[in-house]
Amino acid sequence: MNHQLDKSLWGGKEVFDQLLADIRARRNEIEALRHMPLDIVERFKSVGIYRAFVPKAFGGDEKSPAQFLQAIEAISAADGSAGWVASFGMSPAYLAGLPMSTIEQVWSDGPDVVFAGGAFPPQAVKVVDGGYRVSGRWPWGSGCMGASLIGVSITIEGKGPLPQMAVLPADKVFIDESTWQVHGMASSGSFDMVVDDAFVPEDWVFERGGKSTLDLPFHRYPSLAISAQVLSVTALGVAREAIDMVIAMSVGQKTVTGAPKIGDRHYAQVEIAKAEAKVQSSRAFFYQTTEDAWQTVLDGDQPTPEQVSMLRLSTTNLTRECAEATQIAYRLAGMSSTYYDNHLSRCYRDVNMPTQHAFMGEVTYQNAGSMMFGNDPFPGYL
C-alpha cells in the first residue's frame, strides 16, 4: 500500500508546501509565543485539517485515518507543536457523542470547527433545570487558544462510570497562560482552562468513550486508538526532520579541527543508518495496522480485539523508536545542537513529549503481550 502523503487532498501541493515552509521559517517565533499563532490555525482550517473527519453531510471531507495521519506527520516535520495542535482535527470522534440536534448546531456554520478539551481531572457539577452548572480547572488544554469549542471532563451524580464531557463556547472558558512551562511541545499552548459557574445545557454533554451518534466508517474505527495515533505520529515527523537535518549538515561542512565531516565518519554512517531503520520500520508497522483496521471497517465489520491491540502496540512502538532515532541524530550533530534556538534541540525536546503520554506508556507492551498469551488486557486498553 502507498503510505505517502497526497498533498492534492490538502489544498494542493503548492499551498501545502508553502504552509510547511512558513511554519519552518517561524519556528523561533512560535516557540516564544508558546501557542500556535492564530493565522496558522486558520491555514490549517483552509487546507482541511479540521474538517478531515467531519461528515460530508455537514461539509466535511470524510478522509481515512491514514490520510489524516500522513498530513500530521508532514506538519510535525515542520514543527512538532504545529503537528500536535493540528492533530486535534480528529475531534469529530469526540463530538460525534453529542445528540444529533447538537451535532447539527456544531457544524451549522461550516465544518472547520476547532475543538480542544481537558480530560482530567473530572469535576463534579451541580444539576439544575435543563442542564448543569460547571466550575473547575483543567490542565493540558492543547490547542485551546485557537478553539471555538472547548470540552471539560465532568462527573454527574447518578450517571454511569464513564466521565462526561461538557462542551462550551470558548468565550465561556478562561485560559490561564501562566501554566504551560515545559521543555517539549512548548508551542502547543496546552494551558490550564478555567470555568467559573457556567451553565451547560444537558444536550451539550456527551459520555467519553460512549456510543457515537453518527454511524459513518470513521466512527466505527477504534476511538482510543486514533486518539493515541494522532499524537504518536508527531514523533514520526520530528524524527524524519532530525535525520534530514544531520544529513544536510554534512554537505559542504568544514570542521574547526580539520577532522572529517560528519558524513565521512564511519561511526556516523553506522548510527544514521540505525536511526533510519528505526523510523522506516516503525512507520511501516504503524501504517500497516492502520490500513488493516480501516479495511475491516470498510468491509462492514468491527476490528477485532487483536487488531485494536496491534494499533496500540504499533503506536507506542512508533513513539519509542522515533524518539531513539532523534536522539541518535542529536548526538551526531555535536555541540551546535545544544543551543536552544537550534531546531535539532527542539526536535530532541519535542520528540520525548509523546513518550510521556499515558496512551504510549509502558503498560501498552504489557497489555499487548498479555493478549498474545490469551489473557484479557487492563480496562481502557481497547
C-alpha positions in Angstrom: 0.0 0.0 0.0 1.1 3.6 -0.7 1.7 5.3 2.7 2.9 8.6 1.2 1.1 11.9 1.6 -1.1 13.0 -1.2 -0.9 16.8 -1.0 -3.7 17.3 -3.5 -6.0 16.3 -0.7 -4.8 19.2 1.5 -5.2 22.3 -0.7 -2.8 21.2 -3.4 1.0 20.7 -3.3 1.9 24.4 -3.7 -0.4 25.5 -0.9 0.5 22.8 1.5 4.3 23.1 0.8 4.0 26.9 1.4 2.3 26.3 4.7 5.1 23.9 5.8 7.7 26.4 4.7 6.1 29.3 6.6 5.9 27.1 9.8 9.6 26.3 9.5 10.5 29.9 9.0 8.6 30.9 12.1 9.8 28.2 14.5 11.5 30.5 17.0 8.6 33.0 16.9 6.2 30.1 17.5 8.1 28.7 20.4 8.4 32.1 22.1 4.6 32.5 21.8 4.0 29.2 23.5 0.9 28.5 21.4 0.2 28.2 17.7 -0.4 31.6 16.0 -4.0 32.0 15.1 -3.2 32.7 11.5 -1.5 29.3 11.3 -4.7 27.7 12.8 -6.7 29.5 10.1 -4.5 28.0 7.5 -5.0 24.5 9.0 -8.7 25.1 8.5 -8.2 26.3 4.9 -6.3 23.1 3.9 -8.9 20.9 5.6 -7.2 19.7 8.7 -10.2 20.3 11.0 -12.8 19.1 8.6 -11.0 15.9 7.7 -13.3 13.6 9.6 -16.4 15.8 9.5 -19.3 14.0 7.7 -19.9 15.2 4.1 -23.5 16.0 5.1 -22.0 18.9 7.1 -19.5 19.9 4.5 -16.6 17.7 5.7 -14.2 15.5 3.8 -14.6 12.1 5.4 -10.9 11.3 4.9 -9.4 8.0 6.0 -7.3 7.7 9.2 -4.1 7.1 7.2 -4.6 10.2 5.0 -5.0 12.3 8.1 -2.0 10.8 9.9 0.2 11.4 6.9 -0.8 15.1 6.9 0.0 15.4 10.7 3.3 13.6 10.0 4.3 16.2 7.4 3.2 19.1 9.6 5.2 17.7 12.6 8.3 17.6 10.5 8.0 21.3 10.0 7.4 21.8 13.8 6.4 19.3 16.4 4.0 21.6 18.2 2.3 22.5 15.0 1.6 18.8 14.3 0.4 18.4 17.9 -2.2 21.2 17.5 -3.2 20.0 14.1 -3.7 16.5 15.4 -6.9 17.6 17.2 -8.5 17.7 13.8 -9.7 14.2 14.9 -12.2 15.9 17.3 -15.2 14.7 15.4 -14.5 11.4 17.1 -15.4 13.1 20.4 -18.1 15.5 19.1 -20.0 12.6 17.5 -21.0 11.6 21.0 -23.4 14.6 21.3 -27.1 14.3 20.4 -27.8 14.7 16.7 -29.6 18.0 17.3 -26.5 19.4 18.9 -24.2 18.0 16.2 -26.2 19.9 13.7 -25.6 23.1 15.6 -21.8 22.4 16.0 -21.3 22.3 12.2 -24.2 24.6 11.2 -21.9 27.4 10.1 -19.4 25.1 8.4 -17.2 22.1 9.0 -14.0 23.9 10.1 -14.7 23.9 13.8 -11.7 23.7 16.2 -12.3 21.7 19.4 -10.0 21.5 22.4 -10.5 19.8 25.7 -9.4 18.8 29.2 -9.9 15.2 30.1 -8.6 15.2 33.7 -9.5 15.7 36.4 -13.3 15.2 36.1 -15.0 17.9 38.1 -18.4 17.4 39.9 -21.2 19.6 38.6 -24.4 20.9 40.0 -27.6 19.6 38.3 -30.0 22.4 37.5 -33.1 22.8 35.4 -32.2 21.9 31.8 -28.5 21.2 32.4 -25.6 21.8 34.7 -23.5 24.5 36.4 -19.9 23.8 35.7 -16.8 25.1 37.6 -13.2 23.9 37.8 -9.7 23.9 36.3 -8.5 21.5 33.7 -4.8 21.3 32.6 -3.4 20.1 29.3 -5.7 22.1 27.0 -3.6 21.6 23.9 -4.7 24.0 21.1 -7.2 25.8 23.3 -6.1 29.3 22.1 -7.4 28.6 18.6 -10.5 26.6 19.6 -14.1 27.8 19.1 -15.5 25.0 21.3 -13.9 23.6 24.5 -14.8 20.4 26.3 -14.2 19.8 30.0 -14.5 16.5 31.9 -17.2 16.3 34.5 -18.9 13.8 36.8 -22.7 13.8 37.2 -24.3 12.1 40.2 -26.4 9.1 39.1 -24.6 8.7 35.7 -22.5 5.7 34.7 -18.9 5.1 35.5 -17.5 6.8 32.4 -16.7 10.5 32.7 -18.9 13.0 30.8 -17.6 15.9 28.7 -19.4 19.3 28.8 -18.9 21.3 25.7 -18.8 25.1 26.0 -18.2 28.1 23.7 -14.6 29.2 24.0 -15.6 32.6 25.3 -17.0 30.9 28.4 -13.6 29.5 29.3 -10.7 31.4 30.8 -7.3 30.3 29.5 -4.6 30.6 32.1 -1.4 31.3 30.1 0.9 31.2 33.1 0.7 27.4 33.4 2.4 26.0 30.3 6.1 26.0 31.1 7.6 22.8 29.6 10.6 21.8 27.5 8.8 19.7 24.8 5.9 20.7 22.5 6.3 24.1 24.1 4.2 25.8 21.4 1.2 23.6 21.7 -0.5 26.1 24.1 -1.6 23.3 26.5 -2.6 25.9 29.1 -5.0 25.4 32.0 -8.6 26.0 31.2 -10.8 27.5 33.9 -14.6 27.6 34.1 -16.5 29.6 36.7 -20.1 28.6 37.3 -21.0 28.3 33.6 -24.3 26.8 32.5 -24.1 23.9 30.1 -27.4 22.6 28.6 -27.9 18.9 29.0 -27.7 18.3 25.3 -24.2 19.7 25.1 -22.8 16.9 27.2 -21.6 13.5 26.0 -20.2 10.4 27.6 -16.5 10.0 26.9 -15.9 6.5 25.4 -19.7 6.1 24.9 -21.5 5.2 21.7 -21.2 7.6 18.7 -24.4 9.2 17.5 -23.0 9.0 13.9 -22.6 5.7 12.1 -20.0 6.5 9.4 -16.9 4.4 8.9 -14.6 6.8 10.8 -16.9 6.5 13.9 -16.5 2.7 13.7 -12.7 3.0 13.8 -11.3 2.3 17.3 -11.6 5.7 19.1 -8.9 5.2 21.7 -6.5 4.0 19.0 -7.0 7.1 16.8 -6.7 9.3 19.9 -3.2 7.8 20.5 -2.2 7.6 16.9 -2.6 11.3 16.1 -0.2 12.2 19.0 2.4 9.5 18.3 2.7 10.4 14.6 4.1 13.8 15.7 7.2 11.9 16.8 7.5 10.4 13.4 7.6 13.8 11.7 10.1 15.1 14.2 12.4 12.1 13.8 12.3 12.5 10.0 13.3 16.1 10.2 16.1 15.4 12.7 17.7 12.8 10.5 17.4 15.0 7.4 19.0 17.9 9.3 22.0 15.9 10.2 22.5 14.6 6.7 22.2 18.2 5.4 24.8 19.4 7.9 27.4 17.2 6.2 27.1 19.0 2.8 29.9 21.5 2.5 30.7 21.2 6.2 34.2 22.3 7.4 35.3 21.3 10.9 37.3 23.6 13.2 39.9 20.9 13.8 40.2 19.6 10.3 38.6 16.3 11.2 36.4 14.5 8.6 33.0 16.0 8.2 30.1 14.0 9.8 29.2 12.2 6.6 32.7 10.8 6.2 32.9 9.4 9.8 32.3 5.7 9.9 30.6 5.7 13.2 28.2 8.4 12.0 27.4 6.4 8.9 26.5 3.4 11.1 24.4 5.4 13.5 22.4 7.4 10.9 21.6 4.1 9.2 20.4 2.7 12.5 18.2 5.8 13.0 16.8 5.4 9.5 15.9 1.8 10.1 14.1 2.7 13.3 12.0 5.3 11.6 11.3 3.3 8.4 10.4 0.0 10.2 8.2 1.5 12.9 6.4 3.7 10.3 5.7 0.6 8.2 4.2 -1.3 11.2 2.2 1.8 12.2 0.6 2.4 8.8 0.0 -1.3 8.1 -2.0 -1.8 11.2 -3.9 1.4 10.4 -4.8 0.2 6.9 -5.7 -3.3 8.2 -8.2 -1.9 10.8 -9.6 0.6 8.3 -10.2 -2.0 5.6 -12.1 -4.1 8.2 -14.3 -1.1 8.9 -14.9 -0.5 5.2 -15.8 -4.2 4.8 -18.6 -3.6 7.3 -17.0 -5.4 10.2 -15.7 -4.3 13.6 -11.9 -4.5 14.1 -11.1 -7.5 16.3 -9.5 -7.0 19.7 -6.3 -8.3 18.3 -6.4 -5.7 15.5 -7.0 -2.9 18.1 -4.2 -4.2 20.2 -1.8 -4.1 17.2 -2.9 -0.5 16.6 -2.0 0.4 20.2 1.3 -1.6 20.1 2.4 -0.1 16.8 1.6 3.4 18.1 3.7 3.1 21.2 6.4 1.4 19.2 6.5 4.3 16.7 6.8 6.8 19.5 9.7 5.0 21.2 11.6 4.2 18.1 11.3 7.7 16.7 12.5 9.1 20.0 15.6 6.9 19.9 16.2 7.8 16.2 16.0 11.5 17.1 18.4 11.1 20.0 20.9 9.5 17.6 20.7 12.4 15.2 21.0 14.9 18.1 24.2 13.2 19.4 25.8 13.1 15.9 25.3 16.9 15.5 27.6 17.7 18.4 27.7 20.9 20.4 25.8 23.0 17.9 22.6 21.1 18.6 22.6 22.1 22.2 21.7 25.7 21.5 18.1 26.4 22.4 17.3 28.0 19.1 18.8 25.2 17.1 16.0 23.1 15.7 17.7 19.9 16.5 17.5 20.9 20.1 13.8 21.5 19.7 13.4 18.1 17.9 15.1 16.4 20.9 12.8 18.1 23.3 9.6 17.7 21.3 10.1 14.0 20.4 10.1 13.0 24.0 6.8 14.5 24.9 4.7 11.8 23.2 6.7 9.1 25.1 5.4 10.6 28.3 1.7 10.5 27.3 -0.4 7.8 29.1 -1.6 6.5 25.7 2.0 5.5 24.9 3.0 4.2 28.3 4.9 1.1 29.1 1.7 -0.6 30.0 0.9 -0.8 26.3 3.5 -3.5 25.9 2.1 -5.4 29.0 -1.4 -5.3 27.6 -0.4 -6.4 24.1 1.8 -9.2 25.5 -1.0 -10.3 27.8 -3.4 -10.6 24.9 -0.8 -12.5 22.9 -0.9 -15.1 25.6 -4.7 -15.3 25.5 -5.3 -13.1 28.6 -7.5 -10.0 29.0 -5.9 -6.6 28.9 -6.4 -3.9 31.6 -9.7 -1.9 31.3 -9.3 1.1 28.9 -6.8 -0.5 26.6 -9.2 -1.5 23.8 
